[in-house]
């Protein structure tokens, strides 16, 4: 312990200006986050960069690669050296962020004691996602020049992964299930970093630890690209809060709104048919949201016409309309568009219940909303904050807006910000998750409706005798050009 404290004090004297810069950055982050409704802004980008190089500097004070360093002549125990570096990082990286987060959420109106789990879990995520990798990279490099090269390679790998995610469909964003992929990657990242750190500090085998780091990077990239979505949903089903009877659930084509279906050719030259469906038979007081679909198209001659598609991109939801997204080759579509085909598949969905409604008074401060956070509204805006993580429920805002001749009811359902994670915080430096909706017209009333997810289920379905030509304006049209697009015609339009 004495040796570790000696190293800590020596590093503090050596890096006093670096520490001052990091503390100043944390102070600015705290002030910006507490005083500005839209968060800390660009400081949330610069502060991690300051931390990143502060960690490198403190580790390089006793660089591990090589055999000519002066510190090797000192009787340092590797465990004391590693402990001193860890204590330094906890003091000047983790602790300032902990204090800043507490100040920011308190300024936003949240109770620090009620959010203590989120505060502490944010620190766990910071260590796993940021601190351990930074220390590991610094431990296998001999100075800032090598560390900078590794940093640039890391940035390039992240950018390449983002580009690949737009091309490789299985790596696309998983919406509410994204937390499972994130935690799988964090577990691998933290585990690899711990192995590299202990191995390098105990043995100083730089070549072996660098090879281990390279292999771990390849494993992380492969996991991000190849992790099965169905496995993630199977894990999510074990987090269901209660049993829900879906014996009466039926999934069928929405014959009353066939005009909502359409057929088009995507950028890959494949024909995409979006077919509206209706889901009935849910228990009273509940609603469902599709998360994914496995779909197979079978022609009368037994041929399978659809290509392999990830479940999370095999459906479309617009308002209250859910559509299957069937993909097939152009020649297959031309062959079967006038024939009765079979659709077989599995719908993966979330059942929501426990509806809570809250009235948000205008220009009268914040109101707590169960399952969401704190909401406030003015005559031309709506703002809701949640601490450390986004909401996990089905959310809708019902507003009355003043228009000429009276009031008009508006319903807004934000998408893409929910998470099914059971943990109290997300891997994000900003402790506040916000929904902000500016309005052009004056608001006279705002109500928030929140339903909590109570079960994650799957249901098979079969649809026979489906004719794709019924969903096209021109049943005899041929698919010959990428720009071909045929939205279905409303019955009243056909009458004219």
C-alpha positions as CSV (number, residue, x, y, z in Angstrom):
1,X,0.0,0.0,0.0
2,X,2.8,2.5,0.9
3,X,4.5,1.7,-2.4
4,X,1.3,2.3,-4.4
5,X,0.7,5.6,-2.5
6,X,4.3,6.7,-3.2
7,X,3.8,6.0,-7.0
8,X,0.4,7.9,-6.9
9,X,2.0,11.0,-5.3
10,X,4.9,10.9,-7.8
11,X,2.4,10.7,-10.7
12,X,0.4,13.5,-9.4
13,X,3.4,15.8,-9.2
14,X,4.5,14.7,-12.7
15,X,1.1,15.2,-14.3
16,X,-0.2,18.1,-12.3
17,X,-1.0,20.2,-15.4
18,X,-2.7,17.2,-17.1
19,X,-4.8,16.6,-14.0
20,X,-5.8,20.3,-13.9
21,X,-6.9,20.2,-17.5
22,X,-9.0,17.0,-16.8
23,X,-10.6,18.6,-13.7
24,X,-11.4,21.8,-15.7
25,X,-13.0,19.7,-18.4
26,X,-15.1,17.9,-15.9
27,X,-16.1,21.2,-14.3
28,X,-17.2,22.7,-17.7
29,X,-19.1,19.4,-18.4
30,X,-20.9,19.7,-15.1
31,X,-21.8,23.4,-15.5
32,X,-22.9,22.9,-19.1
33,X,-25.0,19.9,-18.3
34,X,-26.7,21.5,-15.3
35,X,-27.4,24.9,-16.8
36,X,-28.3,24.1,-20.4
37,X,-31.5,22.2,-21.2
38,X,-30.0,20.6,-24.3
39,X,-27.1,19.0,-22.4
40,X,-23.3,19.5,-22.2
41,X,-22.9,19.8,-26.0
42,X,-19.4,19.3,-27.5
43,X,-17.8,19.1,-24.1
44,X,-19.2,15.5,-24.0
45,X,-16.8,14.7,-26.9
46,X,-13.7,16.6,-25.7
47,X,-13.8,15.4,-22.1
48,X,-13.3,11.7,-23.0
49,X,-10.4,12.7,-25.3
50,X,-8.7,14.5,-22.4
51,X,-9.3,11.4,-20.2
52,X,-8.0,9.1,-22.9
53,X,-4.6,10.8,-23.1
54,X,-4.4,11.4,-19.3
55,X,-4.7,7.6,-18.9
56,X,-2.0,7.1,-21.5
57,X,0.3,9.6,-19.8
58,X,0.0,8.1,-16.3
59,X,0.6,4.5,-17.6
60,X,3.6,5.7,-19.7
61,X,5.2,7.3,-16.6
62,X,6.4,3.7,-16.1
63,X,6.3,2.3,-19.6
64,X,6.2,-1.5,-19.8
65,X,7.6,-2.3,-23.2
66,X,11.4,-2.5,-23.4
67,X,14.1,-3.1,-20.8
68,X,16.0,0.2,-20.5
69,X,13.5,2.2,-18.4
70,X,14.9,3.7,-15.2
71,X,11.9,2.6,-13.1
72,X,13.0,-1.1,-13.6
73,X,15.8,-0.4,-11.2
74,X,13.3,0.5,-8.5
75,X,11.9,-2.3,-6.3
76,X,8.4,-1.9,-7.6
77,X,5.9,-4.8,-7.2
78,X,3.8,-5.1,-10.4
79,X,0.6,-5.3,-8.3
80,X,1.5,-2.0,-6.5
81,X,2.3,-0.3,-9.8
82,X,-1.0,-1.4,-11.3
83,X,-2.9,-0.5,-8.2
84,X,-1.3,3.0,-8.2
85,X,-2.3,3.6,-11.8
86,X,-5.9,2.4,-11.1
87,X,-6.2,4.6,-8.0
88,X,-5.0,7.6,-10.0
89,X,-7.6,7.0,-12.7
90,X,-10.4,6.4,-10.3
91,X,-9.5,9.7,-8.5
92,X,-9.2,12.0,-11.6
93,X,-11.5,10.3,-14.1
94,X,-14.2,8.3,-12.4
95,X,-14.8,10.5,-9.3
96,X,-15.1,13.8,-11.2
97,X,-17.7,12.2,-13.5
98,X,-19.6,10.7,-10.6
99,X,-19.8,14.2,-9.0
100,X,-20.7,15.9,-12.3
101,X,-23.5,13.3,-13.0
102,X,-24.9,13.8,-9.5
103,X,-25.0,17.6,-9.9
104,X,-26.6,17.4,-13.4
105,X,-29.4,15.1,-12.5
106,X,-30.1,17.1,-9.3
107,X,-30.3,20.2,-11.4
108,X,-32.7,18.5,-13.7
109,X,-35.0,17.7,-10.8
110,X,-34.1,14.1,-10.0
111,X,-33.4,12.8,-6.5
112,X,-29.8,11.6,-6.2
113,X,-30.7,8.9,-3.7
114,X,-33.4,7.5,-6.0
115,X,-30.9,7.4,-8.9
116,X,-27.9,6.1,-6.9
117,X,-28.1,2.8,-8.8
118,X,-27.8,4.6,-12.1
119,X,-24.9,6.7,-10.8
120,X,-22.9,3.6,-9.7
121,X,-23.7,1.6,-12.8
122,X,-22.5,4.4,-15.0
123,X,-19.1,4.1,-13.3
124,X,-19.1,0.3,-14.0
125,X,-19.8,1.0,-17.7
126,X,-17.2,3.7,-17.8
127,X,-14.6,1.3,-16.5
128,X,-15.6,-1.5,-18.8
129,X,-16.1,0.5,-22.0
130,X,-13.4,3.2,-21.6
131,X,-10.9,2.9,-18.8
132,X,-9.8,-0.7,-19.1
133,X,-9.3,-0.5,-22.9
134,X,-7.4,2.8,-22.5
135,X,-5.1,1.3,-19.9
136,X,-4.6,-1.8,-21.9
137,X,-3.6,0.1,-25.1
138,X,-1.2,2.3,-23.0
139,X,0.3,-0.8,-21.4
140,X,1.4,-2.3,-24.7
141,X,2.8,1.0,-26.1
142,X,6.0,2.6,-25.1
143,X,5.0,6.3,-25.6
144,X,2.5,8.7,-26.8
145,X,3.6,8.3,-30.5
146,X,2.7,4.6,-30.5
147,X,-0.4,5.3,-28.4
148,X,-1.6,7.8,-31.0
149,X,-1.1,5.3,-33.8
150,X,-3.2,2.8,-31.9
151,X,-5.8,5.4,-31.3
152,X,-6.0,6.3,-35.0
153,X,-6.3,2.6,-35.9
154,X,-9.1,2.3,-33.3
155,X,-10.9,5.2,-34.8
156,X,-10.5,3.7,-38.3
157,X,-11.8,0.4,-37.1
158,X,-14.9,2.0,-35.6
159,X,-15.6,4.0,-38.8
160,X,-15.1,0.8,-40.9
161,X,-17.6,-1.0,-38.6
162,X,-20.1,1.8,-39.1
163,X,-19.7,1.5,-42.9
164,X,-20.0,-2.3,-42.8
165,X,-23.1,-2.1,-40.7
166,X,-24.9,-0.3,-43.5
167,X,-23.9,-3.0,-45.9
168,X,-24.1,-6.2,-43.8
169,X,-27.7,-6.4,-42.6
170,X,-27.1,-8.5,-39.5
171,X,-25.1,-5.7,-37.9
172,X,-27.9,-3.1,-38.1
173,X,-29.2,-1.3,-35.1
174,X,-31.4,-3.6,-33.0
175,X,-33.6,-0.8,-31.5
176,X,-34.8,-1.8,-28.0
177,X,-32.7,-5.0,-28.1
178,X,-29.5,-3.1,-28.8
179,X,-28.5,-3.4,-25.2
180,X,-27.9,-7.1,-25.5
181,X,-25.3,-6.6,-28.3
182,X,-23.8,-3.7,-26.3
183,X,-23.3,-5.8,-23.2
184,X,-21.9,-8.8,-25.1
185,X,-19.3,-6.5,-26.7
186,X,-18.6,-4.8,-23.3
187,X,-18.1,-8.2,-21.6
188,X,-15.6,-9.3,-24.4
189,X,-13.9,-5.9,-24.3
190,X,-13.4,-5.8,-20.6
191,X,-12.4,-9.4,-20.3
192,X,-9.7,-9.0,-23.0
193,X,-8.4,-5.8,-21.4
194,X,-8.1,-7.4,-18.0
195,X,-6.1,-10.3,-19.5
196,X,-3.8,-8.0,-21.4
197,X,-3.3,-5.8,-18.3
198,X,-2.5,-8.5,-15.9
199,X,-0.3,-10.4,-18.4
200,X,1.7,-7.3,-19.3
201,X,2.2,-6.0,-15.8
202,X,3.1,-9.4,-14.4
203,X,5.3,-10.6,-17.3
204,X,5.9,-7.6,-19.5
205,X,5.5,-9.9,-22.6
206,X,4.7,-7.1,-25.0
207,X,4.7,-9.2,-28.2
208,X,2.2,-11.7,-26.7
209,X,-0.1,-9.1,-25.3
210,X,-0.1,-7.1,-28.6
211,X,-1.1,-10.3,-30.5
212,X,-3.8,-10.9,-27.9
213,X,-5.1,-7.4,-28.4
214,X,-5.2,-7.8,-32.1
215,X,-7.1,-11.1,-31.8
216,X,-9.5,-9.6,-29.3
217,X,-10.2,-6.8,-31.8
218,X,-11.1,-9.3,-34.5
219,X,-13.4,-11.2,-32.1
220,X,-15.2,-8.0,-31.2
221,X,-15.7,-7.0,-34.8
222,X,-17.0,-10.5,-35.6
223,X,-19.4,-10.5,-32.6
224,X,-20.8,-7.1,-33.7
225,X,-21.5,-8.4,-37.2
226,X,-22.5,-12.0,-36.6
227,X,-24.4,-12.0,-33.2
228,X,-27.8,-13.6,-34.0
229,X,-30.8,-11.4,-33.5
230,X,-33.0,-14.4,-32.6
231,X,-30.7,-15.4,-29.8
232,X,-30.9,-11.9,-28.4
233,X,-34.7,-12.0,-28.5
234,X,-34.7,-15.5,-26.9
235,X,-32.7,-14.0,-24.0
236,X,-35.1,-11.1,-23.8
237,X,-38.1,-13.5,-23.4
238,X,-36.6,-14.7,-20.1
239,X,-37.1,-11.1,-18.7
240,X,-40.9,-11.2,-19.2
241,X,-42.6,-9.9,-16.1
242,X,-45.7,-12.1,-16.3
243,X,-47.4,-14.8,-18.4
244,X,-49.7,-13.5,-21.1
245,X,-52.3,-15.7,-22.7
246,X,-52.0,-15.4,-26.5
247,X,-54.1,-18.4,-27.4
248,X,-56.6,-16.2,-29.2
249,X,-53.9,-14.2,-31.0
250,X,-54.4,-14.1,-34.8
251,X,-52.1,-12.6,-37.5
252,X,-53.7,-12.1,-40.9
253,X,-53.6,-9.8,-43.9
254,X,-55.5,-6.6,-43.4
255,X,-58.0,-7.2,-46.2
256,X,-59.8,-3.9,-45.4
257,X,-56.7,-1.8,-46.0
258,X,-55.0,-3.6,-48.9
259,X,-54.5,-0.2,-50.5
260,X,-51.8,0.4,-47.9
261,X,-49.7,-2.3,-49.5
262,X,-47.1,-1.5,-52.2
263,X,-44.4,-3.1,-54.2
264,X,-41.1,-1.5,-55.2
265,X,-37.5,-2.4,-56.2
266,X,-34.7,-1.7,-53.8
267,X,-31.2,-0.6,-54.5
268,X,-30.0,-4.2,-54.7
269,X,-32.5,-4.9,-57.6
270,X,-34.8,-7.0,-55.4
271,X,-38.5,-6.7,-55.4
272,X,-40.0,-5.7,-52.0
273,X,-43.6,-6.2,-51.2
274,X,-45.0,-4.6,-48.1
275,X,-48.2,-6.2,-47.1
276,X,-50.4,-4.7,-44.3
277,X,-51.4,-7.1,-41.5
278,X,-53.8,-7.1,-38.6
279,X,-53.1,-8.5,-35.2
280,X,-56.1,-9.4,-33.1
281,X,-56.9,-11.4,-30.0
282,X,-54.7,-9.6,-27.5
283,X,-55.8,-9.6,-23.8
284,X,-57.8,-6.6,-22.8
285,X,-55.8,-3.6,-21.7
286,X,-52.7,-4.5,-23.7
287,X,-51.2,-3.7,-27.0
288,X,-48.3,-5.2,-28.9
289,X,-45.3,-3.9,-30.8
290,X,-43.5,-6.0,-33.4
291,X,-39.8,-6.4,-32.9
292,X,-39.0,-8.8,-35.8
293,X,-40.4,-11.2,-38.4
294,X,-39.1,-14.4,-40.0
295,X,-40.9,-14.7,-43.3
296,X,-40.9,-17.4,-46.0
297,X,-42.7,-17.1,-49.4
298,X,-43.7,-20.3,-51.1
299,X,-45.0,-20.4,-54.7
300,X,-47.7,-22.9,-55.9
301,X,-44.9,-25.0,-57.5
302,X,-43.0,-25.2,-54.2
303,X,-40.3,-22.7,-55.0
304,X,-39.1,-20.4,-52.3
305,X,-38.9,-16.8,-53.5
306,X,-37.6,-14.6,-50.6
307,X,-34.0,-13.9,-49.8
308,X,-32.5,-14.2,-46.3
309,X,-33.4,-11.1,-44.3
310,X,-32.8,-10.2,-40.6
311,X,-36.0,-10.3,-38.5
312,X,-35.6,-6.7,-37.4
313,X,-35.9,-5.4,-41.0
314,X,-38.6,-7.7,-42.2
315,X,-41.5,-5.5,-41.2
316,X,-42.5,-1.9,-41.2
317,X,-44.6,0.1,-38.7
318,X,-46.1,3.4,-39.6
319,X,-48.6,4.8,-37.2
320,X,-51.1,2.0,-36.4
321,X,-50.2,0.1,-39.6
322,X,-47.9,-2.9,-39.5
323,X,-46.7,-4.4,-42.7
324,X,-44.7,-7.5,-43.6
325,X,-41.7,-6.8,-45.8
326,X,-41.3,-9.7,-48.3
327,X,-38.2,-9.6,-50.5
328,X,-37.8,-11.7,-53.7
329,X,-36.0,-11.8,-57.0
330,X,-37.6,-9.8,-59.9
331,X,-38.1,-12.9,-62.0
332,X,-39.8,-14.7,-59.1
333,X,-42.2,-11.8,-58.6
334,X,-43.1,-11.7,-62.3
335,X,-43.8,-15.5,-62.2
336,X,-46.0,-15.5,-59.1
337,X,-47.6,-12.1,-58.8
338,X,-50.9,-13.3,-60.2
339,X,-50.8,-16.7,-58.5
340,X,-51.9,-17.6,-54.9
341,X,-48.8,-17.8,-52.8
342,X,-48.3,-19.0,-49.2
343,X,-46.7,-16.8,-46.4
344,X,-45.2,-18.6,-43.4
345,X,-43.4,-17.0,-40.6
346,X,-42.9,-16.1,-37.0
347,X,-43.7,-12.7,-35.4
348,X,-41.6,-11.6,-32.5
349,X,-43.3,-8.9,-30.5
350,X,-43.6,-7.2,-27.1
351,X,-46.8,-7.0,-25.1
352,X,-47.4,-3.7,-23.3
353,X,-49.7,-3.2,-20.4
354,X,-50.0,-1.2,-17.1
355,X,-51.1,2.0,-18.8
356,X,-50.3,5.2,-16.9
357,X,-51.6,8.6,-18.0
358,X,-50.3,11.9,-16.8
359,X,-51.5,15.5,-17.5
360,X,-48.6,17.9,-18.0
361,X,-49.6,21.4,-16.8
362,X,-48.4,24.2,-19.1
363,X,-45.8,26.6,-17.8
364,X,-46.0,25.0,-14.4
365,X,-42.7,23.1,-13.8
366,X,-42.0,19.5,-14.1
367,X,-44.3,16.5,-13.5
368,X,-43.0,13.0,-12.7
369,X,-44.3,10.4,-15.1
370,X,-44.0,6.7,-14.0
371,X,-41.8,4.7,-16.3
372,X,-40.5,7.8,-18.1
373,X,-39.0,10.5,-15.9
374,X,-39.8,14.2,-15.6
375,X,-41.8,16.1,-18.2
376,X,-42.6,19.8,-18.6
377,X,-44.5,21.7,-21.3
378,X,-45.0,25.3,-22.5
379,X,-47.2,26.8,-25.1
380,X,-44.9,25.8,-27.9
381,X,-42.8,22.9,-26.6
382,X,-42.7,19.6,-24.8
383,X,-39.7,18.3,-22.9
384,X,-39.2,15.0,-21.0
385,X,-36.0,13.9,-19.2
386,X,-35.0,10.5,-18.0
387,X,-31.9,9.8,-15.9
388,X,-29.1,7.5,-17.0
389,X,-31.2,5.5,-19.4
390,X,-34.1,5.9,-21.9
391,X,-37.5,4.7,-21.1
392,X,-38.5,1.1,-21.9
393,X,-42.2,1.5,-22.5
394,X,-44.6,2.3,-25.2
395,X,-44.8,6.1,-25.2
396,X,-47.3,8.5,-26.8
397,X,-48.0,12.2,-26.3
398,X,-51.5,13.5,-26.9
399,X,-51.7,17.3,-27.4
400,X,-54.4,19.8,-28.2
401,X,-53.1,22.5,-30.5
402,X,-55.0,25.7,-31.2
403,X,-55.9,26.1,-34.9
404,X,-58.3,28.4,-36.8
405,X,-61.8,27.5,-35.7
406,X,-60.9,25.5,-32.6
407,X,-58.5,22.9,-31.3
408,X,-56.9,20.0,-33.1
409,X,-55.8,16.7,-31.3
410,X,-52.3,15.5,-32.2
411,X,-50.7,12.2,-31.2
412,X,-46.9,11.9,-31.3
413,X,-45.2,8.5,-30.6
414,X,-41.4,8.9,-30.5
415,X,-39.4,6.0,-31.8
416,X,-35.8,4.8,-31.6
417,X,-35.1,6.0,-28.0
418,X,-36.4,3.1,-25.9
419,X,-34.4,0.3,-24.4
420,X,-35.5,-3.1,-22.9
421,X,-32.3,-3.2,-20.8
422,X,-32.9,-4.3,-17.1
423,X,-29.9,-2.3,-16.0
424,X,-30.2,1.2,-14.4
425,X,-27.9,3.0,-16.8
426,X,-26.8,3.0,-20.5
427,X,-23.2,3.4,-21.8
428,X,-23.5,7.2,-22.3
429,X,-21.5,10.1,-20.9
430,X,-24.5,12.4,-20.7
431,X,-26.6,11.3,-17.7
432,X,-29.8,12.7,-19.2
433,X,-31.9,11.3,-22.1
434,X,-34.2,13.9,-23.5
435,X,-37.2,14.0,-25.7
436,X,-37.8,17.6,-27.0
437,X,-40.7,18.5,-29.3
438,X,-41.0,22.1,-30.5
439,X,-44.5,23.0,-31.8
440,X,-45.4,25.5,-34.5
441,X,-48.9,26.0,-33.1
442,X,-49.9,26.9,-29.5
443,X,-50.5,23.9,-27.2
444,X,-53.5,24.1,-24.9
445,X,-53.2,20.6,-23.3
446,X,-50.6,17.8,-23.1
447,X,-51.2,14.2,-21.8
448,X,-48.5,11.5,-21.7
449,X,-49.4,7.8,-21.9
450,X,-46.9,5.2,-21.0
451,X,-47.4,1.4,-21.1
452,X,-44.7,-0.9,-19.7
453,X,-43.4,-4.0,-21.4
454,X,-44.8,-7.1,-19.6
455,X,-43.9,-10.0,-22.0
456,X,-41.7,-10.7,-25.0
457,X,-43.3,-13.4,-27.1
458,X,-43.3,-15.0,-30.5
459,X,-46.2,-16.4,-32.6
460,X,-46.2,-18.4,-35.8
461,X,-48.6,-17.5,-38.6
462,X,-49.8,-18.8,-42.0
463,X,-51.4,-16.9,-44.8
464,X,-52.6,-18.8,-47.9
465,X,-54.0,-17.6,-51.2
466,X,-52.1,-14.2,-51.2
467,X,-51.9,-12.6,-54.6
468,X,-49.3,-9.9,-54.9
469,X,-51.0,-8.3,-57.8
470,X,-53.8,-7.2,-55.5
471,X,-51.3,-4.8,-53.8
472,X,-50.1,-3.1,-57.0
473,X,-51.7,-0.3,-59.0
474,X,-51.0,-2.0,-62.3
475,X,-51.2,-5.8,-61.9
476,X,-49.7,-6.4,-65.3
477,X,-46.7,-4.2,-64.8
478,X,-43.3,-5.7,-65.3
479,X,-40.4,-5.2,-62.9
480,X,-37.7,-3.8,-65.2
481,X,-36.2,-0.7,-63.6
482,X,-34.9,0.1,-60.1
483,X,-37.1,3.2,-59.9
484,X,-40.3,1.1,-60.4
485,X,-42.7,1.8,-57.6
486,X,-46.3,0.8,-57.3
487,X,-48.3,1.9,-54.3
488,X,-51.7,0.3,-54.0
489,X,-54.7,2.2,-55.0
490,X,-57.5,3.1,-52.6
491,X,-60.9,1.6,-53.5
492,X,-62.4,5.1,-53.8
493,X,-59.6,6.1,-56.2
494,X,-60.4,3.1,-58.4
495,X,-64.0,4.2,-58.6
496,X,-62.9,7.4,-60.4
